[in-house]
């Protein structure tokens, strides 16, 4: 399955051409942001089960889309926002022992994605991120394992 991005021009929907993700396996986009004149989409690609997921990030421009190189982690990205020329994305990752951890990436002004400090939430995942308008403050939402496996504990945190 290939990811799909559509653009509404006020009259009709148009498909945005994306670079091929065929070598990465099945791909899915989870979130899109348009802010500070930038358009970003994030999600994951997988060649198998949940432990085979890799984060995906696309930068969309007037000439098309670029698949950005992200750190080689097992996991996925669920949400994205911008702060000036920085891009922040959140989700979750698995460590070598297949333990779930909240996960954040920051794309600096140099164009490189790096892991960013995330709330220390064992068994946690981040699902949303937003910035406070006019500031560099970021808030994220998610969930972490609770005492009852069927009832995760909500997570709200401020990055900076």
C-alpha positions as CSV (number, residue, x, y, z in Angstrom):
1,X,0.0,0.0,0.0
2,X,1.3,3.5,-0.9
3,X,0.6,6.7,1.0
4,X,-1.7,9.2,-0.5
5,X,-1.7,13.1,-0.2
6,X,-4.5,15.2,-1.8
7,X,-4.7,18.9,-2.2
8,X,-8.0,20.9,-2.4
9,X,-7.7,23.9,-4.7
10,X,-11.1,25.3,-3.9
11,X,-12.7,23.5,-6.8
12,X,-11.4,19.9,-6.9
13,X,-9.0,17.5,-5.2
14,X,-5.6,16.8,-6.8
15,X,-3.2,14.0,-6.0
16,X,0.3,15.1,-4.9
17,X,3.0,12.9,-6.3
18,X,5.1,11.3,-3.6
19,X,8.4,9.5,-3.9
20,X,8.2,5.7,-4.0
21,X,8.2,3.9,-0.7
22,X,8.1,0.5,-2.4
23,X,11.5,-0.6,-1.0
24,X,10.4,0.3,2.5
25,X,7.2,-1.9,2.3
26,X,3.7,-0.8,3.0
27,X,3.5,2.9,4.0
28,X,0.9,4.9,5.9
29,X,0.7,8.6,6.7
30,X,-0.8,9.6,10.0
31,X,-0.6,13.4,10.2
32,X,-0.1,16.5,8.1
33,X,0.7,20.0,9.1
34,X,0.8,23.3,7.3
35,X,2.5,26.1,9.3
36,X,5.1,28.8,8.8
37,X,4.8,28.2,5.0
38,X,5.9,24.5,5.4
39,X,3.9,21.4,4.7
40,X,4.9,18.1,6.3
41,X,3.4,14.6,6.5
42,X,4.6,11.8,8.8
43,X,3.7,8.2,9.4
44,X,5.4,4.8,9.0
45,X,6.5,2.1,6.6
46,X,6.5,-1.6,7.4
47,X,7.6,-4.9,6.0
48,X,5.8,-6.9,8.5
49,X,4.3,-6.6,12.0
50,X,4.4,-3.8,14.5
51,X,8.0,-4.3,15.4
52,X,9.1,-3.8,11.7
53,X,7.8,-0.2,11.4
54,X,10.1,2.6,10.5
55,X,9.3,6.3,10.8
56,X,8.5,8.3,7.6
57,X,8.6,12.0,7.1
58,X,7.7,13.8,3.8
59,X,8.4,17.5,3.0
60,X,5.9,18.8,0.5
61,X,6.9,21.6,-1.8
62,X,5.4,23.3,-4.9
63,X,7.5,21.0,-7.0
64,X,6.4,17.7,-5.3
65,X,7.4,15.8,-2.2
66,X,10.7,14.7,-0.7
67,X,11.1,11.7,1.5
68,X,13.3,12.8,4.4
69,X,15.9,10.6,6.0
70,X,15.0,9.9,9.6
71,X,16.9,8.0,12.3
72,X,16.9,4.2,11.7
73,X,14.5,3.3,14.6
74,X,11.7,0.8,14.9
75,X,8.5,2.7,15.5
76,X,6.2,5.3,13.9
77,X,5.4,9.0,13.8
78,X,1.8,10.1,14.6
79,X,1.9,13.9,14.6
80,X,4.0,16.8,13.3
81,X,4.3,20.6,13.8
82,X,6.7,23.4,13.1
83,X,8.4,26.0,15.2
84,X,10.1,28.5,12.9
85,X,12.4,26.5,10.7
86,X,12.4,23.5,13.0
87,X,10.1,20.5,12.5
88,X,9.0,18.4,15.4
89,X,7.3,14.9,15.1
90,X,6.1,12.5,17.8
91,X,5.1,8.9,18.0
92,X,6.6,5.8,19.6
93,X,9.6,3.5,19.1
94,X,10.6,0.0,20.3
95,X,13.9,-0.6,21.9
96,X,16.0,-3.8,21.3
97,X,13.9,-5.7,23.9
98,X,10.7,-4.7,22.1
99,X,9.7,-2.4,24.9
100,X,7.5,0.6,23.9
101,X,8.7,4.2,24.5
102,X,7.4,7.6,23.8
103,X,9.4,9.1,20.9
104,X,10.1,12.5,19.5
105,X,12.2,13.7,16.5
106,X,13.4,17.3,15.8
107,X,14.5,18.4,12.4
108,X,16.9,21.2,12.9
109,X,17.7,24.2,10.6
110,X,20.6,22.1,9.2
111,X,18.0,19.7,7.7
112,X,18.9,16.7,9.8
113,X,16.4,14.7,11.9
114,X,17.6,13.8,15.4
115,X,16.0,12.2,18.4
116,X,14.7,14.8,20.8
117,X,14.0,14.5,24.6
118,X,10.6,12.9,25.1
119,X,8.6,12.4,28.3
120,X,10.0,9.4,30.1
121,X,6.9,7.2,29.8
122,X,7.6,3.5,29.8
123,X,5.0,1.8,27.7
124,X,4.1,5.2,26.3
125,X,3.2,6.6,22.9
126,X,2.7,10.2,21.7
127,X,-0.2,10.9,19.4
128,X,-0.4,14.7,19.1
129,X,1.8,17.8,19.2
130,X,1.0,21.5,18.9
131,X,2.8,24.7,19.4
132,X,1.5,27.7,21.3
133,X,1.0,30.4,18.6
134,X,3.6,33.2,18.8
135,X,6.0,31.2,20.9
136,X,8.3,28.2,20.7
137,X,6.4,26.3,23.4
138,X,5.3,22.8,22.4
139,X,2.7,20.5,24.0
140,X,2.2,16.8,23.3
141,X,-0.4,14.3,24.2
142,X,-0.3,10.5,24.4
143,X,-0.9,7.6,26.7
144,X,1.2,5.2,28.7
145,X,0.6,1.8,30.3
146,X,-1.7,2.0,33.3
147,X,-2.3,-0.4,36.1
148,X,-5.0,-2.0,34.0
149,X,-3.8,-3.0,30.5
150,X,-7.2,-2.1,29.0
151,X,-7.1,1.4,30.5
152,X,-4.0,3.4,29.5
153,X,-3.1,6.4,31.5
154,X,-3.4,9.8,29.6
155,X,-0.2,11.7,29.1
156,X,0.1,15.5,28.5
157,X,3.5,17.1,28.5
158,X,5.2,20.4,27.6
159,X,8.5,20.1,25.6
160,X,9.8,23.6,26.2
